[in-house]
């Protein structure tokens, strides 16, 4: 069974706007180590995969920037989408092209987001080994979950059966339910009855499961993939992909497929993990001052507490603020209470529809 890694690097990182912009999305931005998030992810995978077995899915307009960050892999290892249509389309196209690249061999495909902080490479490698072993033994998709260290409403959770199956010294769980960003009451009640894990979004899946699931749950996407499949090896391939992506609806693979199937298993990741996909996340990596503020750039404040203030030029002045996020990036300034972070995507959706503001994305 061939082991392949797929890095999903085509998103725009809306939760990190305005630092994450259309032409400079989050995968190209620095991680806590100073490297880009994409580079950090790639180097982490080199502890387990050969470079030729690592593929990167991104969009055509980001390809040159992504290629500069990861020049080691072959050009054929880049899966290019004409435009981003969320992870269902990315994973479907990637699985199709990778499967064809490896002449339809049996493949277990490991899928990795880029906005993770994972400092313990050896423990990460051990957990990947466990996930691949279970995927091979059971021929089913496997999620790596992290046992929660605290109640964290900003993370996705999975609910698993408390019954543990030990397979070759690997603790194995059956996933009962996904829950995206629950409140603390839900977490407190659920952990009384079930085992909860943070959802890392790291999956190991047999390629045939991907094809079969898309056919079952996303028949229109499957139809487009069948048409693209017929064009592989011809001069029409690029245009066929472009034409089909104009028709494809944007939807996440997790929402459209994984949350609807009962076949997913989970193994516990034995490594330190954090999601660095939003402004809230910087609180876990950047030291606070005595008032609980995180300050980058020039700032002068009175009675300002528990705020995140990121300023790339000029001076930011605050008076009487508590639990606010203030981001100044070039011509854009964004201010919101911390508990309204989920509304950033709503603002961006409005901007996408307005020619006056679209230039700021």
Protein Blocks (a to p, Z undefined) as FASTA:
>chain_A
ZZdddddfkbgolmlpckbcfklcfklpccfkopafklmmmmmmmmmpcfklpccdddfk
lmmmmmmmmmmbcfklpccdfbdebjklmmmmmmmmmmmmnoopacddddddfkbccfbl
mlmmmmmmmmmmmmmmnopacddddddfbdcfkbccddddfbdcdeehiacdddfbdceh
iafklmmmmmmmmccdddehpacddfklmmmmmmmmmmmlmmmmmmmmmmgopaklmmmm
mmmmmmpccddfklmmmmmpckbccdddfbdcddfkbfklmmmmpccdfkopacedjddd
ehiahiacddfehjdddehiahiacddehjbccdddfklmmmmmmmmmmmmmpmklmmmZ
Z
